[in-house]
Amino acid sequence: MSFEPRFYRSFRAGDLYEFRVQDGETDLQILGNADIVEQAAEVVRAARSDLHAYIARFPEFETSFSPLEASGDAPELVRDMCVAGKACDVGPMAAVAGAIAERVARECNRDASEIIVENGGDIYICGQVNRVVALWAGQQGLSRIGIEIDATDMPIAVATSSGRVGHSFSFGKADAVCVLSHNGALADAMATACANRVRVPEDIENVLAYADTVPGILGIVVTIDGALGASGKIRLVPTEKISD
């Protein structure tokens, strides 16, 4: 198994503590204004236990590229992933990173009033402080662009998918597709679905129109080959180029 360096983890928030939580394939970077590392690790372990137990019963859950219905006794995390996959016409695992990021952020938000959880490029933010999330689109993609997140929109998910950067599978060639939603699983699934549809710059307009039809999507940014389009509640701002 090979791993790419996580260049996007050069982000910082000077008012927050920074730590990592790793468990199997799950690798989170967490920023918070309290020491919540043990609590976060416990939430991750419980989430992974639920997923592994469900996959042992229903192996197709892990491999399907198409939506699946959750069983009647499925854990909440699994149900959330299936609902998001159905809304975006993708497999449930397309929502796993965003779903786990949200679960960790919301659980730990009880003890940390400011928290940012990043899971493989998918972020969930809780707090009362405005933030800017830098958009990483690879060495050849657009740089020095950020999305300003107003505290009044929190808690919020910022999920990113790419056909050219990272380890996740994509049918498309987008440099980056970034989606905002209050629902972490939905944001992740929509970012995957839209990235699958972007192969040339001319696809941007149709992808933005598609995202606008899905309830719960607050905004979307799409970039490919130097072209960029945005729709919904997106405020783009200049930011420093991410260091590699």
FENTAZI-V968009 format. One record per residue. PHI is phi in whole degrees, 0 to 359 (999 if undefined). PSI is psi in whole degrees, -180 to 180 (999 if undefined). D_CENTER is the distance of its C-alpha to the mean C-alpha in whole Angstrom. Layout:
phi=PHI psi=PSI d_center=D_CENTER
phi=PHI psi=PSI d_center=D_CENTER
This chain:
phi=999 psi=135 d_center=22
phi=246 psi=153 d_center=21
phi=229 psi=141 d_center=18
phi=271 psi=146 d_center=17
phi=302 psi=140 d_center=18
phi=270 psi=78 d_center=14
phi=301 psi=-33 d_center=16
phi=293 psi=-9 d_center=13
phi=274 psi=18 d_center=14
phi=275 psi=3 d_center=17
phi=289 psi=154 d_center=15
phi=218 psi=155 d_center=17
phi=222 psi=106 d_center=18
phi=298 psi=-19 d_center=22
phi=271 psi=1 d_center=23
phi=236 psi=151 d_center=20
phi=285 psi=153 d_center=21
phi=235 psi=134 d_center=19
phi=204 psi=168 d_center=18
phi=240 psi=149 d_center=17
phi=232 psi=123 d_center=17
phi=235 psi=136 d_center=17
phi=206 psi=108 d_center=18
phi=60 psi=-129 d_center=19
phi=281 psi=-12 d_center=16
phi=278 psi=126 d_center=13
phi=221 psi=104 d_center=13
phi=254 psi=140 d_center=12
phi=255 psi=129 d_center=13
phi=232 psi=135 d_center=14
phi=242 psi=132 d_center=16
phi=205 psi=162 d_center=18
phi=262 psi=21 d_center=21
phi=208 psi=161 d_center=23
phi=279 psi=98 d_center=23
phi=240 psi=20 d_center=21
phi=298 psi=-42 d_center=20
phi=292 psi=-40 d_center=22
phi=296 psi=-44 d_center=21
phi=298 psi=-43 d_center=17
phi=298 psi=-38 d_center=19
phi=294 psi=-41 d_center=20
phi=296 psi=-42 d_center=17
phi=298 psi=-45 d_center=16
phi=300 psi=-44 d_center=19
phi=295 psi=-42 d_center=20
phi=296 psi=-44 d_center=16
phi=293 psi=-35 d_center=17
phi=297 psi=-44 d_center=21
phi=300 psi=-45 d_center=20
phi=295 psi=-46 d_center=18
phi=297 psi=-41 d_center=21
phi=296 psi=-40 d_center=23
phi=290 psi=-42 d_center=22
phi=296 psi=-34 d_center=21
phi=299 psi=-33 d_center=25
phi=276 psi=-35 d_center=26
phi=228 psi=81 d_center=24
phi=302 psi=-28 d_center=23
phi=295 psi=-20 d_center=22
phi=301 psi=-34 d_center=19
phi=280 psi=-25 d_center=18
phi=245 psi=-13 d_center=19
phi=290 psi=135 d_center=19
phi=267 psi=-1 d_center=18
phi=247 psi=157 d_center=19
phi=300 psi=149 d_center=18
phi=230 psi=152 d_center=20
phi=273 psi=138 d_center=22
phi=283 psi=149 d_center=21
phi=292 psi=162 d_center=25
phi=299 psi=-28 d_center=26
phi=254 psi=19 d_center=26
phi=295 psi=146 d_center=22
phi=299 psi=158 d_center=20
phi=303 psi=-41 d_center=18
phi=300 psi=-44 d_center=15
phi=295 psi=-43 d_center=16
phi=299 psi=-43 d_center=17
phi=299 psi=-42 d_center=14
phi=293 psi=-40 d_center=13
phi=293 psi=-41 d_center=16
phi=297 psi=-44 d_center=16
phi=294 psi=-42 d_center=13
phi=299 psi=-41 d_center=14
phi=293 psi=-40 d_center=17
phi=296 psi=-29 d_center=16
phi=248 psi=3 d_center=14
phi=60 psi=46 d_center=17
phi=225 psi=170 d_center=15
phi=291 psi=157 d_center=15
phi=296 psi=-30 d_center=14
phi=291 psi=-14 d_center=12
phi=295 psi=-14 d_center=10
phi=253 psi=3 d_center=8
phi=293 psi=-44 d_center=9
phi=296 psi=-45 d_center=6
phi=294 psi=-38 d_center=4
phi=295 psi=-43 d_center=8
phi=291 psi=-41 d_center=9
phi=302 psi=-44 d_center=8
phi=295 psi=-44 d_center=9
phi=300 psi=-45 d_center=12
phi=296 psi=-46 d_center=13
phi=298 psi=-47 d_center=12
phi=292 psi=-40 d_center=15
phi=294 psi=-43 d_center=17
phi=282 psi=-18 d_center=18
phi=296 psi=-15 d_center=18
phi=292 psi=-29 d_center=21
phi=248 psi=-16 d_center=23
phi=234 psi=115 d_center=21
phi=288 psi=-23 d_center=21
phi=240 psi=122 d_center=18
phi=210 psi=138 d_center=15
phi=232 psi=123 d_center=12
phi=243 psi=123 d_center=10
phi=245 psi=128 d_center=8
phi=227 psi=95 d_center=7
phi=62 psi=35 d_center=7
phi=94 psi=-7 d_center=6
phi=259 psi=131 d_center=2
phi=238 psi=143 d_center=5
phi=231 psi=131 d_center=7
phi=237 psi=130 d_center=11
phi=236 psi=138 d_center=14
phi=159 psi=-173 d_center=17
phi=236 psi=20 d_center=20
phi=241 psi=132 d_center=20
phi=299 psi=143 d_center=19
phi=228 psi=158 d_center=16
phi=239 psi=124 d_center=15
phi=259 psi=119 d_center=12
phi=287 psi=140 d_center=13
phi=264 psi=112 d_center=12
phi=263 psi=118 d_center=13
phi=240 psi=24 d_center=14
phi=86 psi=170 d_center=17
phi=299 psi=-34 d_center=20
phi=266 psi=-7 d_center=21
phi=273 psi=178 d_center=19
phi=296 psi=144 d_center=19
phi=228 psi=178 d_center=19
phi=60 psi=32 d_center=20
phi=237 psi=134 d_center=18
phi=230 psi=162 d_center=15
phi=249 psi=119 d_center=14
phi=279 psi=127 d_center=16
phi=250 psi=116 d_center=15
phi=279 psi=140 d_center=18
phi=301 psi=-27 d_center=18
phi=291 psi=-16 d_center=20
phi=267 psi=-4 d_center=16
phi=274 psi=150 d_center=15
phi=287 psi=149 d_center=13
phi=210 psi=146 d_center=10
phi=259 psi=140 d_center=6
phi=233 psi=99 d_center=5
phi=253 psi=139 d_center=3
phi=231 psi=136 d_center=5
phi=229 psi=154 d_center=8
phi=212 psi=148 d_center=11
phi=268 psi=-1 d_center=15
phi=230 psi=-15 d_center=16
phi=234 psi=137 d_center=14
phi=95 psi=178 d_center=13
phi=263 psi=-12 d_center=14
phi=288 psi=144 d_center=12
phi=285 psi=140 d_center=14
phi=216 psi=142 d_center=14
phi=277 psi=-10 d_center=18
phi=254 psi=-171 d_center=17
phi=230 psi=24 d_center=18
phi=296 psi=142 d_center=16
phi=293 psi=-43 d_center=15
phi=197 psi=143 d_center=12
phi=233 psi=121 d_center=10
phi=240 psi=129 d_center=8
phi=236 psi=138 d_center=8
phi=251 psi=137 d_center=9
phi=198 psi=157 d_center=10
phi=285 psi=-16 d_center=11
phi=257 psi=115 d_center=10
phi=296 psi=-42 d_center=7
phi=296 psi=-42 d_center=8
phi=294 psi=-43 d_center=9
phi=300 psi=-44 d_center=6
phi=295 psi=-48 d_center=5
phi=298 psi=-41 d_center=8
phi=292 psi=-39 d_center=9
phi=300 psi=-42 d_center=8
phi=296 psi=-48 d_center=9
phi=299 psi=-43 d_center=12
phi=288 psi=-40 d_center=13
phi=298 psi=-35 d_center=13
phi=299 psi=-27 d_center=15
phi=268 psi=-7 d_center=17
phi=258 psi=113 d_center=18
phi=238 psi=-27 d_center=21
phi=220 psi=160 d_center=23
phi=304 psi=-30 d_center=23
phi=293 psi=-13 d_center=24
phi=281 psi=-15 d_center=22
phi=302 psi=-48 d_center=20
phi=301 psi=-45 d_center=22
phi=294 psi=-36 d_center=22
phi=292 psi=-42 d_center=18
phi=299 psi=-42 d_center=18
phi=296 psi=-40 d_center=20
phi=298 psi=-47 d_center=19
phi=299 psi=-35 d_center=15
phi=294 psi=-18 d_center=18
phi=273 psi=-9 d_center=19
phi=263 psi=117 d_center=17
phi=301 psi=139 d_center=17
phi=99 psi=-11 d_center=14
phi=272 psi=122 d_center=13
phi=272 psi=-33 d_center=14
phi=187 psi=163 d_center=13
phi=209 psi=143 d_center=12
phi=236 psi=134 d_center=13
phi=232 psi=133 d_center=14
phi=222 psi=137 d_center=16
phi=205 psi=131 d_center=19
phi=51 psi=42 d_center=22
phi=86 psi=-10 d_center=22
phi=267 psi=147 d_center=22
phi=218 psi=140 d_center=19
phi=221 psi=150 d_center=19
phi=217 psi=152 d_center=17
phi=209 psi=155 d_center=18
phi=83 psi=-150 d_center=17
phi=275 psi=68 d_center=17
phi=241 psi=127 d_center=16
phi=237 psi=103 d_center=18
phi=276 psi=137 d_center=18
phi=224 psi=153 d_center=20
phi=288 psi=147 d_center=21
phi=213 psi=166 d_center=20
phi=290 psi=145 d_center=21
phi=297 psi=137 d_center=20
phi=292 psi=131 d_center=18
phi=282 psi=142 d_center=21
phi=248 psi=999 d_center=21
